Amino acid sequence: MRRHILCQTNLEVSQLGFGCVQLTAHADRRDAIRVLEEAFAQGITHFDVARAYGFGRAEGILGEFLRSKRQQVTVATKFGIKPPSGLAGNRWMIDLAKRFLGPFPRLLQRAKQRGSAMVHSGVFTPAAAIQSLETSLRELGTDYVDLLLLHEASVSDACNSELFDALQQQISRGTVRSIGVAAAFQKVAYAEASLPAAYKVLQFEDNARERNLGTLSRRLATAVITHSIFKPASSLQNAVGKQPALVDAFSSEIGVDLRQQETIGSLLLHYALASNPDGVVLFSSSNTSRVSANVRDAGSARYDRRQLSRFVEFVDAALSPGSSSTNVHVPTQRGA
């Protein structure tokens, strides 16, 4: 796994990072730890979590994994979205409810929806930020985080002078190494020109369908972490069955079989890595085999620029409104 210094931060990171949003999908905490161990064994050293993930439980799982590895990894966590408090946020009650409702998927889903409705977003006061950080440090079992990100913050949230001063104090104390904003790209794009330079990291969605990264005005001066790289996969799989002529044409042009789900996933991964070579590309999985397969794939030189460019054309053609097997754009041969 390639490692490099993340722009502006002096943090050495793995190019692939592991998103911890699915850690609490496991019924057994030990299974979640095994996924983290597999990611680390495969060379992933950047782990992304948030105070809100798993109703506040994900950080504790990551903290258990970190006990003997803290100096070997970088950890990003987020604040601004508070998980439910009281019984609704009690980890033992949540685990009990999951075990009890496990055989009844609809009831479990309904319980999750009710819990999600109790989550509080937009909590960016200085006091709330410090309280969230202190809780994160305790759950993670560490005295510092490498990145502290504002979770779905607006421009006014991030530029609030009192909050900014409070975050700067944490950097001075050594509890935080760098700060940034993790939000939907629409918010990031609107905010980036106004953000103080101390916000050194921007985290947002970027993939072969939503090609957001290239539109950043501060790209060379800001560290970028991207996620949602596999988001177009299911839509592309649906399109494959409906547009065979399009699929055959682009498969021939790219030199791969786009009817294969694994091939589409691989191309999505390599597009993301090529798009953000100096940042971190996040993915999440609850399956150890999928984690190791993604890392092995990332380390292979499977596609050149021409192939990735044609793949982007395929994505646009397959997912454009009104596309169908009777309205096929056949790619023409061009030089690399």
C-alpha positions as CSV (number, residue, x, y, z in Angstrom):
1,M,0.0,0.0,0.0
2,R,1.5,3.3,-1.1
3,R,2.0,5.9,1.7
4,H,2.7,9.6,1.3
5,I,2.5,12.9,3.2
6,L,-0.9,14.4,3.1
7,C,-0.7,17.9,1.6
8,Q,-0.3,20.7,4.2
9,T,-0.6,18.4,7.2
10,N,2.8,16.6,7.7
11,L,0.7,13.4,8.3
12,E,1.9,10.2,6.6
13,V,-1.1,8.4,5.3
14,S,-2.0,5.4,3.2
15,Q,-3.6,6.3,-0.1
16,L,-6.5,4.0,0.7
17,G,-8.2,4.8,4.0
18,F,-10.8,2.7,5.9
19,G,-14.2,4.3,6.8
20,C,-15.6,3.0,10.1
21,V,-19.2,3.8,9.4
22,Q,-20.2,0.1,9.1
23,L,-18.4,-1.1,12.2
24,T,-21.6,-1.5,14.2
25,A,-23.2,-3.5,11.5
26,H,-21.6,-6.6,13.1
27,A,-23.6,-8.4,15.8
28,D,-20.3,-9.4,17.5
29,R,-17.8,-6.6,18.3
30,R,-15.0,-9.1,17.6
31,D,-16.0,-9.4,14.0
32,A,-15.7,-5.6,13.6
33,I,-12.2,-5.7,15.2
34,R,-11.3,-8.5,12.7
35,V,-12.2,-6.2,9.8
36,L,-10.0,-3.4,11.2
37,E,-7.2,-5.9,11.7
38,E,-7.4,-7.1,8.1
39,A,-7.3,-3.5,6.8
40,F,-4.2,-2.8,8.9
41,A,-2.6,-6.1,7.8
42,Q,-3.1,-5.1,4.2
43,G,-1.3,-1.8,4.7
44,I,-4.2,0.6,5.4
45,T,-3.0,3.1,8.1
46,H,-5.7,5.8,7.9
47,F,-9.0,5.3,9.7
48,D,-12.0,7.6,9.5
49,V,-14.7,7.7,12.1
50,A,-17.1,10.2,13.7
51,R,-18.7,10.8,17.0
52,A,-22.1,10.0,15.4
53,Y,-21.2,6.7,13.8
54,G,-23.1,3.7,15.2
55,F,-25.0,6.1,17.6
56,G,-21.6,6.8,19.3
57,R,-20.3,3.2,19.4
58,A,-17.9,3.1,16.4
59,E,-15.2,5.1,18.1
60,G,-15.1,2.7,21.0
61,I,-14.6,-0.3,18.6
62,L,-11.9,1.6,16.7
63,G,-10.3,2.5,20.1
64,E,-10.1,-1.2,21.1
65,F,-8.3,-1.9,17.8
66,L,-5.9,1.0,18.3
67,R,-4.5,-0.1,21.7
68,S,-1.2,-1.5,20.3
69,K,-1.1,0.5,17.0
70,R,-1.7,4.2,17.8
71,Q,1.7,5.3,16.6
72,Q,1.4,3.4,13.4
73,V,-1.8,4.9,12.1
74,T,-3.6,8.2,11.5
75,V,-7.1,8.7,12.9
76,A,-9.7,11.2,11.7
77,T,-12.9,11.8,13.7
78,K,-15.7,14.4,13.3
79,F,-17.9,16.5,15.5
80,G,-21.1,18.5,14.9
81,I,-23.6,15.6,14.7
82,K,-24.5,14.3,18.2
83,P,-25.8,10.7,18.7
84,P,-28.8,10.1,20.8
85,S,-28.3,10.5,24.6
86,G,-29.9,8.6,27.5
87,L,-31.4,5.1,26.9
88,A,-31.7,5.8,23.1
89,G,-27.9,6.1,22.9
90,N,-26.9,3.5,25.5
91,R,-24.6,1.0,23.8
92,W,-25.8,-1.9,25.9
93,M,-29.4,-1.1,25.1
94,I,-28.6,-0.8,21.4
95,D,-26.8,-4.1,21.3
96,L,-29.7,-5.8,23.2
97,A,-32.2,-4.3,20.7
98,K,-30.2,-5.5,17.7
99,R,-30.0,-9.1,19.1
100,F,-33.7,-9.1,20.0
101,L,-34.9,-7.6,16.7
102,G,-32.4,-9.3,14.5
103,P,-34.9,-12.0,13.3
104,F,-37.3,-9.2,12.5
105,P,-35.6,-7.0,9.8
106,R,-38.5,-4.6,9.4
107,L,-38.8,-3.9,13.1
108,L,-35.0,-3.4,13.3
109,Q,-35.1,-1.0,10.4
110,R,-37.9,0.9,12.1
111,A,-36.0,1.1,15.3
112,K,-32.9,2.4,13.5
113,Q,-35.0,5.1,11.8
114,R,-36.4,6.2,15.1
115,G,-32.9,6.4,16.5
116,S,-31.7,8.4,13.6
117,A,-34.5,10.9,14.1
118,M,-33.0,11.6,17.6
119,V,-29.6,12.5,16.2
120,H,-28.8,16.3,16.5
121,S,-26.9,17.9,13.7
122,G,-25.3,21.3,13.3
123,V,-23.9,21.4,16.9
124,F,-20.9,23.6,16.4
125,T,-20.6,25.7,19.6
126,P,-17.1,25.8,21.1
127,A,-18.3,24.0,24.2
128,A,-20.0,21.3,22.2
129,A,-16.8,20.9,20.1
130,I,-14.6,20.5,23.1
131,Q,-17.0,18.1,24.8
132,S,-17.2,16.0,21.6
133,L,-13.5,15.9,21.3
134,E,-13.0,14.9,24.9
135,T,-15.5,12.1,24.4
136,S,-13.8,11.0,21.2
137,L,-10.4,10.9,22.9
138,R,-11.8,8.8,25.7
139,E,-13.6,6.4,23.4
140,L,-10.6,6.1,21.1
141,G,-8.2,5.5,24.0
142,T,-5.8,8.2,22.8
143,D,-4.7,11.7,23.9
144,Y,-4.8,13.1,20.4
145,V,-6.4,12.7,17.0
146,D,-4.6,13.4,13.7
147,L,-7.6,15.1,12.1
148,L,-10.6,16.7,13.6
149,L,-13.3,17.5,11.0
150,L,-16.4,19.5,11.2
151,H,-19.2,17.1,10.3
152,E,-21.6,18.6,7.6
153,A,-20.6,22.2,8.6
154,S,-21.8,25.3,6.7
155,V,-19.6,28.3,5.9
156,S,-20.9,30.2,8.9
157,D,-20.2,27.2,11.2
158,A,-16.6,26.8,10.1
159,C,-15.9,30.5,10.1
160,N,-17.3,31.2,13.5
161,S,-14.4,33.0,15.3
162,E,-15.1,31.5,18.7
163,L,-15.2,27.9,17.4
164,F,-12.1,28.6,15.3
165,D,-10.2,29.9,18.3
166,A,-11.2,26.9,20.4
167,L,-10.0,24.5,17.7
168,Q,-6.7,26.4,17.4
169,Q,-6.2,26.0,21.1
170,Q,-6.6,22.3,20.8
171,I,-3.9,22.2,18.1
172,S,-1.6,24.2,20.4
173,R,-2.3,21.7,23.2
174,G,-1.5,18.8,20.9
175,T,-4.9,17.1,21.2
176,V,-5.5,17.8,17.5
177,R,-2.9,17.8,14.8
178,S,-5.0,19.3,11.9
179,I,-8.5,20.5,11.3
180,G,-10.8,20.4,8.3
181,V,-14.4,20.1,7.0
182,A,-16.1,16.9,6.1
183,A,-19.4,17.6,4.3
184,A,-21.4,17.1,1.2
185,F,-19.5,18.6,-1.7
186,Q,-22.1,21.3,-2.3
187,K,-21.3,22.7,1.1
188,V,-17.5,22.3,0.6
189,A,-17.5,23.9,-2.8
190,Y,-19.5,26.9,-1.4
191,A,-17.3,27.2,1.6
192,E,-13.8,26.5,0.4
193,A,-12.9,30.0,-0.8
194,S,-14.0,31.5,2.5
195,L,-12.4,29.0,4.9
196,P,-9.4,30.2,7.0
197,A,-6.1,28.6,5.8
198,A,-5.9,26.6,9.1
199,Y,-8.6,24.3,7.7
200,K,-6.1,22.1,5.9
201,V,-8.4,19.2,5.0
202,L,-11.6,18.9,2.9
203,Q,-13.5,15.6,2.8
204,F,-16.3,15.0,0.4
205,E,-17.8,12.5,-2.1
206,D,-16.1,12.0,-5.4
207,N,-16.5,9.2,-7.9
208,A,-16.6,8.4,-11.6
209,R,-20.2,9.8,-11.8
210,E,-19.9,12.8,-9.4
211,R,-16.5,14.2,-10.4
212,N,-16.3,16.9,-7.8
213,L,-12.6,17.0,-7.1
214,G,-11.6,18.7,-10.3
215,T,-13.7,21.7,-9.6
216,L,-12.0,22.7,-6.3
217,S,-10.2,26.1,-6.6
218,R,-8.0,25.3,-3.6
219,R,-7.0,21.8,-4.6
220,L,-3.2,22.5,-4.6
221,A,-3.3,24.2,-1.2
222,T,-5.7,21.8,0.6
223,A,-5.5,18.1,1.5
224,V,-8.3,16.2,0.0
225,I,-10.0,13.0,1.3
226,T,-12.7,11.5,-0.9
227,H,-15.4,8.9,-0.3
228,S,-18.5,7.3,-1.9
229,I,-16.2,5.9,-4.6
230,F,-18.4,2.8,-5.2
231,K,-21.7,4.7,-5.2
232,P,-22.4,4.4,-8.9
233,A,-21.9,0.6,-8.9
234,S,-25.5,-0.5,-8.4
235,S,-26.8,2.0,-11.0
236,L,-24.2,0.8,-13.5
237,Q,-25.1,-2.8,-12.8
238,N,-28.8,-2.0,-13.5
239,A,-27.8,-0.2,-16.7
240,V,-25.7,-3.1,-17.9
241,G,-28.7,-5.4,-18.3
242,K,-30.8,-2.7,-20.1
243,Q,-28.2,-1.5,-22.6
244,P,-26.3,-4.5,-24.0
245,A,-25.1,-2.7,-27.2
246,L,-23.7,0.2,-25.2
247,V,-21.9,-2.3,-22.8
248,D,-20.5,-4.3,-25.7
249,A,-19.2,-1.2,-27.5
250,F,-17.4,0.2,-24.4
251,S,-16.2,-3.2,-23.3
252,S,-14.4,-3.6,-26.7
253,E,-13.0,-0.1,-26.5
254,I,-11.7,-0.4,-22.9
255,G,-10.6,-4.0,-23.3
256,V,-12.6,-5.3,-20.3
257,D,-15.9,-7.0,-19.7
258,L,-18.2,-4.4,-18.3
259,R,-20.9,-7.0,-17.7
260,Q,-18.8,-8.2,-14.8
261,Q,-19.7,-6.6,-11.4
262,E,-16.1,-7.1,-10.2
263,T,-14.7,-5.2,-13.3
264,I,-17.0,-2.2,-12.7
265,G,-15.9,-2.1,-9.0
266,S,-12.3,-2.3,-10.0
267,L,-12.6,0.6,-12.5
268,L,-14.5,2.7,-9.9
269,L,-11.7,2.1,-7.4
270,H,-8.9,2.9,-9.9
271,Y,-10.7,6.1,-11.1
272,A,-10.8,7.3,-7.5
273,L,-7.2,6.6,-6.9
274,A,-6.1,8.3,-10.1
275,S,-8.3,11.3,-9.4
276,N,-6.9,11.8,-5.9
277,P,-3.3,10.6,-6.0
278,D,-2.0,12.9,-3.3
279,G,-4.9,12.5,-0.8
280,V,-6.8,9.7,0.8
281,V,-9.5,7.6,-0.8
282,L,-11.9,6.1,1.7
283,F,-13.9,3.0,1.4
284,S,-15.9,1.0,3.9
285,S,-16.8,-2.7,4.2
286,S,-18.0,-5.2,6.8
287,N,-16.3,-8.1,4.9
288,T,-12.6,-9.0,5.5
289,S,-12.4,-10.6,2.0
290,R,-13.6,-7.5,0.3
291,V,-11.1,-5.3,2.3
292,S,-8.2,-7.5,1.2
293,A,-9.5,-7.7,-2.4
294,N,-9.8,-3.9,-2.6
295,V,-6.2,-3.4,-1.3
296,R,-4.8,-5.9,-3.7
297,D,-6.7,-4.3,-6.6
298,A,-5.4,-0.9,-5.6
299,G,-1.9,-2.1,-5.8
300,S,-2.2,-3.4,-9.3
301,A,-1.6,-1.3,-12.4
302,R,-4.6,-2.6,-14.3
303,Y,-5.7,0.4,-16.3
304,D,-4.1,3.3,-18.1
305,R,-5.3,6.8,-18.6
306,R,-7.1,6.0,-21.8
307,Q,-9.0,3.1,-20.3
308,L,-10.1,5.2,-17.3
309,S,-11.1,8.1,-19.6
310,R,-13.3,5.7,-21.7
311,F,-14.8,4.3,-18.5
312,V,-15.9,7.8,-17.5
313,E,-17.5,8.1,-20.9
314,F,-19.3,4.8,-20.3
315,V,-20.5,5.9,-16.9
316,D,-22.0,9.1,-18.4
317,A,-23.5,7.3,-21.4
318,A,-25.0,4.5,-19.3
319,L,-26.4,6.8,-16.6
320,S,-27.5,9.7,-18.7
321,P,-31.3,10.5,-18.7
322,G,-33.1,8.7,-21.5
323,S,-30.2,6.3,-22.3
324,S,-31.3,3.0,-23.7
325,S,-30.2,0.1,-25.9
326,T,-31.7,1.9,-28.9
327,N,-29.8,5.1,-28.2
328,V,-26.2,4.0,-28.1
329,H,-23.1,6.1,-28.3
330,V,-20.4,3.9,-29.9
331,P,-16.9,5.1,-28.8
332,T,-14.4,5.7,-31.5
333,Q,-10.7,4.7,-31.3
334,R,-8.5,7.5,-30.2
335,G,-4.9,7.7,-29.1
336,A,-3.9,7.6,-25.5
